[in-house]
Amino acid sequence: MKIKKISFSLLLIASVGNLLGQSLGDQISSGEIHGNFQLNMQYYQEDSLIGAYEVPEDVLMNGFANFIYTNGNFSAGMRYESYMNPILGYPSGFKGNGLGYRYASFTNDNMSVTVGNYYEQFGNGLIYRTFEARGLGYDNAMDGIRIYYKLAEGLNVKGVIGKQRESFDSGVKYGEGIVRGIDGELSVNDFIPSLSEAKTRVILGGSFVSKFQPDQNSQFNLPENVGASAGRFNISRGKISLAGEYARKINDPSADNGYIFKEGEAFYAQTAFSTKGFGLTLSAKGNDNMSFRSDRGAAQTVLQMNYLPALTRQHTYNLLATLYPYATQPNGEVAFQGELVYKLKKNTFLGGKNGAGILLNYSTVYNIDSTALPASDTTQMGYTSNLFSVGDTKYYEEINVEFSKKFSKSVKAIFTYSNIVFNQAVVQGKNPKDHPTIYANVGVIDLTYKINKKHAIRTELQGLFTKQDHQDWATVLVEYTYSPHWFIAVMDQFNYGNKISEEQIHYYYTTAGYVKGANRVSLGYGRQRAGIFCVGGICRTVPAANGITLSITSSF
């Protein structure tokens, strides 16, 4: 029955597309359909040594398929989702089969209209961003109407209204709150003809977003309409650019801030300089009481209306990415980051025959200087603060150095060192008495040896050294590639330095895969360590697991 419904939906999309294409004067006689498919399935087995418990179903699965139809100025699409049941660690609120996303859109005379589901972002996302991070189970898609209009050359405006996706149970469930927003952007050089050839480029923008949710709280008199506004700029000239945004939100009592009535604010600033072989980026960010949800009582990561990125380097190596990743603290933080990229010239001492590259990254995050108000305070503001004043509690710090070099046509290497300070009491909400701040050093050697055009071997040697938490770790990975289709990899993550001998555990994992065109199939077996998985400052807890994993992706 569901297959028939999907086929009918595709036929309907194609038929409407052809009709609209003709009515809009489109000369394209027929449209196109594209899409992609992904399936992740895992068979679980009990492993008491790592705390992996029995799964009643034995096998859990996540899957989805996107179908997108385009015909001239018209497009429509849908996403079918399946969670039978969701793999371990996925957030609650995913179950069953059904349509999780559908939309139709057309453009005519400088106006673009979308009805149904959509993702959108205003500026840097400080007051509004809807997006999907499928690996995290994060999806706050809107369901409603979005309009984009080009008022004049260089002047654009867009507006949104709708409700956000909250969960999935054989179909999408949307949150209670109604989200409304408008954003305008002015490219000064395009808008003013006399400045069109100017070397200095200026872009200005502004946004306003509000949410409506009925007040059904018997304890507080809560605002039913909560608004937030933001202004931004981007100035560039040649090799230099400067961008910034400031946002402010009116009082928004919620479960996140303990139902206080303090206003929220945030800023983001970045400057960059780049030239041949050299690049420098400096960034700063602060947010105070800026959790912004369309449902004031929502928990975890659901129904977030805005996005507060983590101003830290995003890692891919196992120990750096999975042991102590930083999660954004929406109730208050001030962060700074600097990154320098330099390419060493050929035939120099460090550059050698083929040249080399150096990357230096420094990031740090602190609390905001604030003072708690007494419980007797009738304003219910909770505390006073200064967004631009750094507190004395360090949340996170990392010094990261990366040196990459191609020694010959066959051998290349990447050497990485990181020094990390990680306040697990704040970032992970643990008891500070039992979980002190972690001071860790991490080293990675990534070597690739290209045997010939088809055969290559890559090896990663990783070590993490700390006296806190579970102490020292080591990871070894060996990957063999037989181009263009086959690969196999073996990895072992070993907690060899743990003071508790029973917890000196090997987390082994083997995976093999086949790639042909747009199709990729991989099969893996081994242990998964319990921990935290983060992307861009958004995190989810991953439980320990042992078993077989099947992954299939395809596109057309």
C-alpha positions as CSV (number, residue, x, y, z in Angstrom):
1,M,0.0,0.0,0.0
2,K,2.8,2.4,0.9
3,I,4.6,1.7,-2.4
4,K,1.4,2.5,-4.3
5,K,1.1,5.8,-2.4
6,I,4.7,6.8,-3.3
7,S,4.2,5.9,-6.9
8,F,1.0,8.0,-7.0
9,S,2.8,10.9,-5.3
10,L,5.6,10.8,-7.9
11,L,3.1,10.7,-10.7
12,L,1.2,13.6,-9.2
13,I,4.4,15.7,-8.8
14,A,5.4,15.0,-12.5
15,S,1.9,15.9,-13.7
16,V,1.7,19.1,-11.7
17,G,5.2,20.0,-12.9
18,N,4.3,19.7,-16.5
19,L,1.2,21.8,-16.1
20,L,3.0,24.5,-14.2
21,G,5.8,24.4,-16.6
22,Q,3.4,25.1,-19.5
23,S,1.6,27.8,-17.6
24,L,4.8,29.6,-16.8
25,G,5.9,29.5,-20.4
26,D,8.6,26.9,-19.8
27,Q,10.0,25.5,-23.0
28,I,11.2,22.3,-21.4
29,S,9.0,19.5,-22.7
30,S,9.7,17.1,-19.8
31,G,11.2,17.3,-16.4
32,E,13.8,15.2,-14.6
33,I,13.8,13.2,-11.4
34,H,16.9,12.8,-9.2
35,G,17.4,11.4,-5.8
36,N,19.4,9.4,-3.3
37,F,19.1,6.5,-0.9
38,Q,20.8,5.5,2.3
39,L,20.4,2.5,4.7
40,N,22.2,1.9,7.9
41,M,21.5,-1.5,9.6
42,Q,23.1,-3.0,12.6
43,Y,23.0,-6.5,14.2
44,Y,23.6,-6.3,17.9
45,Q,25.1,-8.9,20.3
46,E,25.6,-8.6,24.0
47,D,29.1,-7.7,25.3
48,S,29.2,-7.2,29.0
49,L,32.9,-6.3,28.9
50,I,32.1,-2.9,27.3
51,G,28.5,-2.5,28.6
52,A,26.8,-3.5,25.4
53,Y,23.5,-5.0,26.4
54,E,21.1,-7.2,24.5
55,V,18.8,-5.6,21.9
56,P,15.3,-7.3,21.9
57,E,15.0,-6.9,18.1
58,D,18.6,-8.1,17.4
59,V,18.6,-5.9,14.3
60,L,17.9,-2.1,14.1
61,M,17.7,0.0,10.9
62,N,17.6,3.6,9.7
63,G,16.8,4.3,6.1
64,F,15.6,7.1,3.8
65,A,15.2,7.9,0.1
66,N,14.9,11.4,-1.5
67,F,13.0,11.9,-4.8
68,I,13.3,15.4,-6.5
69,Y,11.5,16.4,-9.6
70,T,12.5,19.5,-11.6
71,N,10.9,21.1,-14.7
72,G,12.0,24.5,-15.6
73,N,11.0,26.9,-12.8
74,F,9.1,24.2,-10.9
75,S,10.4,21.6,-8.5
76,A,8.9,19.2,-6.0
77,G,10.2,16.5,-3.9
78,M,9.7,14.1,-1.0
79,R,11.7,12.0,1.4
80,Y,10.5,8.6,2.6
81,E,11.9,7.6,6.0
82,S,12.1,4.2,7.8
83,Y,13.2,3.4,11.4
84,M,12.6,-0.2,12.2
85,N,13.5,0.4,15.0
86,P,16.1,3.2,15.1
87,I,19.8,2.3,15.7
88,L,21.1,2.7,19.2
89,G,22.0,6.2,20.2
90,Y,19.6,7.9,17.8
91,P,17.4,10.4,19.7
92,S,13.9,9.4,20.9
93,G,11.1,10.3,18.6
94,F,12.0,8.2,15.5
95,K,9.9,5.1,14.7
96,G,8.1,3.5,11.8
97,N,7.8,4.3,8.1
98,G,6.3,7.3,6.2
99,L,6.9,10.5,4.5
100,G,9.2,12.8,6.5
101,Y,9.6,15.6,4.0
102,R,7.6,16.9,1.0
103,Y,7.5,20.2,-0.8
104,A,6.7,22.0,-4.1
105,S,8.3,25.2,-5.3
106,F,8.2,27.6,-8.3
107,T,9.8,30.8,-9.4
108,N,8.2,33.5,-11.5
109,D,9.0,37.2,-12.1
110,N,11.6,37.5,-9.3
111,M,9.5,35.6,-6.8
112,S,10.1,32.1,-5.5
113,V,7.4,30.3,-3.4
114,T,7.8,27.1,-1.5
115,V,5.0,25.2,0.2
116,G,5.4,22.3,2.5
117,N,8.8,21.5,4.1
118,Y,11.9,23.5,3.7
119,Y,15.2,24.5,5.4
120,E,16.3,28.1,5.7
121,Q,18.8,30.3,7.4
122,F,19.0,34.0,8.2
123,G,22.5,35.4,8.4
124,N,24.8,33.2,10.5
125,G,21.8,31.5,12.1
126,L,22.0,33.3,15.4
127,I,18.2,33.7,15.5
128,Y,17.0,31.4,12.8
129,R,18.3,28.3,11.1
130,T,16.6,25.1,10.1
131,F,18.7,22.2,8.8
132,E,19.2,18.5,9.0
133,A,22.2,16.5,10.4
134,R,21.1,12.9,9.7
135,G,24.0,11.3,11.5
136,L,22.9,13.0,14.7
137,G,19.2,12.4,14.2
138,Y,18.8,16.2,14.1
139,D,16.0,17.6,11.9
140,N,14.1,20.8,12.6
141,A,12.6,21.3,9.2
142,M,9.8,23.8,8.8
143,D,6.3,22.9,7.4
144,G,4.6,26.0,6.0
145,I,5.3,28.6,3.4
146,R,8.5,30.4,2.4
147,I,8.6,33.3,0.0
148,Y,11.7,34.8,-1.6
149,Y,11.5,38.1,-3.6
150,K,14.0,40.1,-5.5
151,L,12.9,43.7,-4.9
152,A,15.6,45.3,-7.0
153,E,19.1,44.6,-8.2
154,G,21.1,43.7,-5.0
155,L,18.1,43.9,-2.7
156,N,16.4,40.7,-1.6
157,V,13.8,39.8,1.0
158,K,12.5,36.4,2.2
159,G,9.8,35.4,4.7
160,V,8.9,32.2,6.4
161,I,5.9,30.9,8.5
162,G,5.2,27.5,9.7
163,K,5.8,24.9,12.4
164,Q,8.9,22.8,13.1
165,R,9.4,19.1,12.9
166,E,9.5,17.6,16.4
167,S,9.5,13.8,16.0
168,F,8.6,10.9,13.6
169,D,6.2,8.1,14.3
170,S,5.2,6.6,10.9
171,G,5.0,10.2,9.8
172,V,6.1,13.6,11.0
173,K,4.8,15.2,14.2
174,Y,5.2,19.0,14.3
175,G,5.7,21.2,17.4
176,E,3.0,23.4,18.9
177,G,4.7,26.8,18.3
178,I,4.2,28.8,15.2
179,V,7.4,30.4,13.7
180,R,7.4,33.6,11.7
181,G,10.3,35.4,10.2
182,I,11.6,37.9,7.7
183,D,15.1,38.6,6.4
184,G,16.4,41.3,4.1
185,E,19.8,41.6,2.5
186,L,21.3,44.5,0.5
187,S,24.4,44.2,-1.7
188,V,25.4,47.9,-1.7
189,N,27.6,47.6,-4.8
190,D,24.9,45.9,-6.9
191,F,22.1,48.3,-5.6
192,I,24.1,51.5,-6.3
193,P,25.3,51.4,-10.0
194,S,28.1,53.9,-9.3
195,L,29.7,51.5,-6.8
196,S,29.4,48.4,-9.0
197,E,33.1,48.5,-9.9
198,A,34.4,49.5,-6.5
199,K,37.1,47.3,-5.0
200,T,35.4,47.4,-1.6
201,R,32.3,45.2,-1.5
202,V,29.7,45.8,1.2
203,I,26.7,43.6,2.1
204,L,24.2,44.5,4.8
205,G,21.4,42.4,6.3
206,G,18.8,42.3,9.0
207,S,16.3,39.7,10.4
208,F,13.4,39.4,12.7
209,V,11.9,36.1,13.9
210,S,9.1,35.4,16.3
211,K,7.3,32.4,17.8
212,F,3.8,32.0,19.1
213,Q,2.9,29.5,21.8
214,P,-0.1,29.6,24.1
215,D,0.6,30.1,27.8
216,Q,-0.7,27.1,29.7
217,N,1.6,27.4,32.7
218,S,-0.1,27.8,36.1
219,Q,3.1,29.0,37.8
220,F,4.3,31.8,35.6
221,N,2.8,34.5,33.4
222,L,4.7,33.5,30.2
223,P,4.9,35.6,27.0
224,E,3.0,34.0,24.2
225,N,4.9,35.9,21.5
226,V,8.7,36.0,21.7
227,G,10.7,37.9,19.1
228,A,14.3,38.1,18.2
229,S,16.1,40.5,15.8
230,A,19.6,40.6,14.3
231,G,21.7,42.8,12.1
232,R,24.8,41.9,10.1
233,F,27.5,43.1,7.7
234,N,30.1,41.8,5.4
235,I,32.9,44.0,4.0
236,S,35.6,42.7,1.7
237,R,38.4,44.3,-0.3
238,G,40.9,42.2,-2.2
239,K,42.5,39.7,0.1
240,I,40.8,41.0,3.3
241,S,37.3,40.4,4.6
242,L,35.4,41.4,7.8
243,A,32.0,40.1,8.8
244,G,29.9,40.4,11.9
245,E,26.4,39.9,13.3
246,Y,24.6,40.9,16.5
247,A,21.4,39.4,17.7
248,R,19.0,40.1,20.6
249,K,16.0,38.1,21.9
250,I,13.3,39.4,24.3
251,N,12.5,37.6,27.5
252,D,11.9,33.9,26.7
253,P,11.3,31.8,29.9
254,S,11.9,28.1,29.1
255,A,13.0,24.8,30.5
256,D,16.5,25.6,29.2
257,N,17.0,28.7,31.3
258,G,14.9,27.7,34.4
259,Y,12.1,30.0,33.3
260,I,13.8,33.2,34.0
261,F,12.8,36.4,32.2
262,K,16.2,37.8,31.2
263,E,16.7,38.8,27.6
264,G,19.2,37.0,25.4
265,E,21.9,38.3,23.1
266,A,24.6,36.9,20.8
267,F,27.4,38.1,18.5
268,Y,29.6,36.6,15.9
269,A,32.6,38.3,14.2
270,Q,35.2,37.1,11.8
271,T,38.1,38.6,9.8
272,A,40.2,36.8,7.2
273,F,43.2,37.5,5.1
274,S,44.3,35.2,2.3
275,T,47.0,35.2,-0.4
276,K,48.9,32.6,-2.3
277,G,50.2,30.1,0.1
278,F,49.0,31.9,3.2
279,G,45.7,32.3,5.0
280,L,44.7,33.7,8.4
281,T,41.3,33.7,10.0
282,L,40.3,35.2,13.4
283,S,36.9,34.6,14.9
284,A,35.0,35.5,18.1
285,K,31.6,34.5,19.3
286,G,29.4,35.1,22.4
287,N,26.0,34.0,23.4
288,D,24.0,34.7,26.6
289,N,20.7,33.0,27.3
290,M,20.2,32.3,23.6
291,S,18.4,29.0,23.5
292,F,15.5,29.7,21.2
293,R,12.9,27.0,20.7
294,S,9.4,27.0,19.2
295,D,8.3,25.0,22.3
296,R,9.5,26.4,25.6
297,G,9.2,23.1,27.3
298,A,11.1,21.0,24.7
299,A,14.1,19.0,25.7
300,Q,17.3,17.6,24.1
301,T,17.9,19.1,20.6
302,V,14.3,19.2,19.2
303,L,12.5,22.3,18.0
304,Q,15.6,24.6,18.1
305,M,15.0,27.7,16.0
306,N,18.5,29.0,15.9
307,Y,22.1,27.7,15.6
308,L,25.0,28.6,17.8
309,P,28.1,27.0,16.2
310,A,31.0,25.7,18.3
311,L,34.0,27.9,17.6
312,T,36.4,25.0,17.7
313,R,38.1,22.9,15.1
314,Q,36.1,20.1,13.7
315,H,38.2,16.9,13.8
316,T,37.9,13.6,11.8
317,Y,40.6,11.5,13.5
318,N,39.1,9.0,16.0
319,L,40.6,10.1,19.3
320,L,40.2,13.8,18.6
321,A,36.7,13.6,17.2
322,T,35.1,11.1,19.7
323,L,36.7,11.5,23.1
324,Y,36.4,15.2,24.1
325,P,34.4,17.1,21.4
326,Y,33.0,20.4,22.5
327,A,29.2,21.1,22.7
328,T,27.9,24.6,22.5
329,Q,26.6,26.1,25.8
330,P,23.5,28.1,24.7
331,N,22.9,29.6,28.2
332,G,26.3,31.4,28.0
333,E,29.8,31.3,26.6
334,V,32.4,33.5,24.9
335,A,34.7,31.8,22.4
336,F,37.7,32.8,20.3
337,Q,39.4,31.0,17.4
338,G,42.4,31.7,15.2
339,E,43.7,29.6,12.3
340,L,46.8,30.0,10.2
341,V,47.5,28.1,7.0
342,Y,50.9,28.3,5.3
343,K,52.2,26.4,2.4
344,L,56.0,25.9,2.5
345,K,57.7,26.4,-0.8
346,K,59.4,23.7,-2.7
347,N,63.2,23.2,-2.3
348,T,63.3,24.7,1.2
349,F,64.5,23.0,4.4
350,L,61.0,22.0,5.5
351,G,59.3,22.1,2.2
352,G,61.7,19.7,0.5
353,K,61.3,18.7,-3.1
354,N,57.5,18.7,-3.2
355,G,56.6,21.4,-0.7
356,A,54.6,21.1,2.6
357,G,51.8,22.6,4.5
358,I,51.4,23.9,8.1
359,L,48.1,24.5,9.9
360,L,48.0,26.2,13.3
361,N,44.7,26.4,15.1
362,Y,43.9,27.9,18.5
363,S,40.5,27.9,20.1
364,T,39.2,28.7,23.6
365,V,35.8,29.0,25.3
366,Y,35.0,30.7,28.6
367,N,31.9,31.5,30.7
368,I,30.4,35.0,30.6
369,D,31.1,37.3,33.5
370,S,27.8,37.2,35.4
371,T,26.3,37.7,38.8
372,A,23.5,35.6,40.1
373,L,20.5,37.5,41.6
374,P,19.1,36.4,45.0
375,A,16.1,34.1,45.0
376,S,14.1,36.9,46.6
377,D,14.5,39.1,43.5
378,T,11.1,39.8,42.1
379,T,12.2,40.6,38.5
380,Q,12.9,36.9,37.9
381,M,15.8,37.8,35.7
382,G,18.0,35.1,37.3
383,Y,21.3,36.9,36.9
384,T,23.1,40.0,35.4
385,S,25.8,39.7,32.8
386,N,28.0,41.4,30.3
387,L,28.2,39.5,27.0
388,F,31.5,41.2,26.1
389,S,33.1,40.4,29.4
390,V,34.9,37.1,29.7
391,G,34.5,35.1,32.9
392,D,37.1,33.1,34.8
393,T,35.9,29.6,34.1
394,K,37.5,27.9,31.1
395,Y,35.2,25.5,29.3
396,Y,37.5,24.4,26.5
397,E,40.9,25.1,25.0
398,E,42.8,23.5,22.1
399,I,46.2,24.2,20.5
400,N,46.3,22.2,17.2
401,V,49.3,21.9,14.9
402,E,49.2,20.0,11.6
403,F,52.1,19.4,9.3
404,S,51.4,17.8,5.9
405,K,54.1,16.7,3.4
406,K,54.4,14.7,0.2
407,F,57.8,13.0,0.5
408,S,57.6,11.4,-3.0
409,K,55.0,10.3,-5.6
410,S,54.3,7.3,-3.5
411,V,54.5,8.6,0.1
412,K,52.6,11.4,1.8
413,A,52.0,12.1,5.5
414,I,50.1,14.3,7.9
415,F,51.4,14.9,11.4
416,T,49.0,16.3,14.0
417,Y,49.5,17.4,17.6
418,S,46.7,18.8,19.9
419,N,46.8,20.0,23.5
420,I,43.3,20.0,24.9
421,V,41.7,21.4,28.1
422,F,38.2,20.0,28.5
423,N,35.8,21.0,31.4
424,Q,33.7,17.9,31.5
425,A,31.6,19.2,34.4
426,V,30.3,22.0,32.2
427,V,30.3,20.5,28.7
428,Q,28.9,17.1,29.7
429,G,27.1,18.1,32.9
430,K,29.0,15.8,35.2
431,N,29.7,16.2,38.9
432,P,32.9,18.3,39.2
433,K,34.0,16.5,42.3
434,D,34.2,13.2,40.5
435,H,35.0,14.5,37.1
436,P,37.8,17.1,37.1
437,T,38.9,19.2,34.1
438,I,40.8,17.0,31.6
439,Y,44.2,18.0,30.3
440,A,45.2,15.9,27.3
441,N,47.9,15.7,24.7
442,V,47.0,14.0,21.4
443,G,49.4,12.9,18.6
444,V,48.4,11.5,15.1
445,I,50.6,10.2,12.3
446,D,48.7,9.6,9.1
447,L,50.7,7.8,6.4
448,T,49.7,6.9,2.9
449,Y,51.7,4.7,0.6
450,K,50.6,4.5,-3.0
451,I,51.9,1.2,-4.3
452,N,50.7,1.8,-7.9
453,K,47.8,3.4,-9.7
454,K,45.3,0.9,-8.2
455,H,46.8,-0.1,-4.8
456,A,47.3,2.1,-1.8
457,I,47.8,1.6,2.0
458,R,46.9,4.2,4.6
459,T,47.9,3.9,8.3
460,E,46.9,6.0,11.2
461,L,48.8,5.9,14.5
462,Q,47.0,7.9,17.3
463,G,47.8,8.4,20.9
464,L,46.0,10.4,23.7
465,F,47.7,11.0,27.0
466,T,46.0,12.3,30.1
467,K,46.0,11.7,33.9
468,Q,42.3,12.3,34.2
469,D,39.1,10.4,33.1
470,H,40.1,7.0,31.6
471,Q,43.7,8.0,31.2
472,D,45.7,7.0,28.0
473,W,44.3,5.7,24.7
474,A,45.8,4.5,21.5
475,T,44.2,3.9,18.1
476,V,45.7,2.1,15.1
477,L,44.0,2.0,11.7
478,V,45.2,0.3,8.5
479,E,43.2,0.8,5.3
480,Y,43.9,-0.9,2.0
481,T,42.3,0.5,-1.2
482,Y,42.1,-1.3,-4.5
483,S,40.9,1.4,-6.9
484,P,38.4,2.1,-8.1
485,H,36.0,-0.3,-6.3
486,W,37.3,-2.1,-3.2
487,F,38.5,-1.1,0.3
488,I,39.1,-2.8,3.6
489,A,40.1,-1.3,7.0
490,V,41.0,-2.6,10.4
491,M,41.0,-0.4,13.5
492,D,41.7,-1.0,17.2
493,Q,41.1,1.6,19.9
494,F,42.8,0.6,23.1
495,N,42.4,2.1,26.5
496,Y,45.8,0.8,27.6
497,G,46.5,3.4,30.3
498,N,43.4,2.9,32.3
499,K,44.2,2.5,36.0
500,I,41.4,-0.1,36.3
501,S,42.8,-3.2,34.6
502,E,39.4,-4.5,33.8
503,E,38.7,-1.4,31.7
504,Q,41.9,-1.8,29.6
505,I,39.7,-2.8,26.7
506,H,40.4,-3.2,22.9
507,Y,37.6,-1.7,20.8
508,Y,38.4,-3.5,17.5
509,Y,36.5,-2.8,14.3
510,T,36.8,-4.2,10.7
511,T,35.1,-2.8,7.7
512,A,35.1,-3.7,4.0
513,G,33.3,-2.0,1.1
514,Y,32.6,-1.9,-2.6
515,V,32.1,1.3,-4.6
516,K,30.8,1.5,-8.2
517,G,29.6,4.7,-9.6
518,A,27.1,6.3,-7.3
519,N,26.6,3.1,-5.3
520,R,28.5,2.3,-2.1
521,V,28.1,-0.8,0.1
522,S,30.1,-1.4,3.3
523,L,30.0,-4.1,5.9
524,G,31.6,-3.8,9.3
525,Y,32.0,-5.8,12.5
526,G,33.3,-4.9,15.9
527,R,32.9,-2.9,19.1
528,Q,31.7,0.7,19.4
529,R,32.8,2.6,22.5
530,A,30.2,4.5,24.5
531,G,30.7,8.2,24.2
532,I,29.6,11.5,22.7
533,F,29.2,12.2,18.9
534,C,29.2,15.8,17.9
535,V,28.9,17.8,14.7
536,G,29.3,21.6,14.7
537,G,28.6,21.8,18.5
538,I,25.5,19.6,18.4
539,C,26.0,16.3,20.2
540,R,24.2,13.1,21.0
541,T,25.2,10.2,23.3
542,V,26.3,7.0,21.7
543,P,25.9,3.8,23.7
544,A,28.4,0.9,23.7
545,A,27.6,-1.7,21.0
546,N,29.0,-4.9,19.5
547,G,27.9,-6.4,16.2
548,I,27.6,-6.2,12.4
549,T,26.9,-3.0,10.6
550,L,25.6,-2.7,7.0
551,S,25.6,0.6,5.1
552,I,24.3,1.2,1.6
553,T,24.2,4.5,-0.3
554,S,23.1,5.3,-3.8
555,S,22.1,8.2,-6.0
556,F,20.6,8.8,-9.4
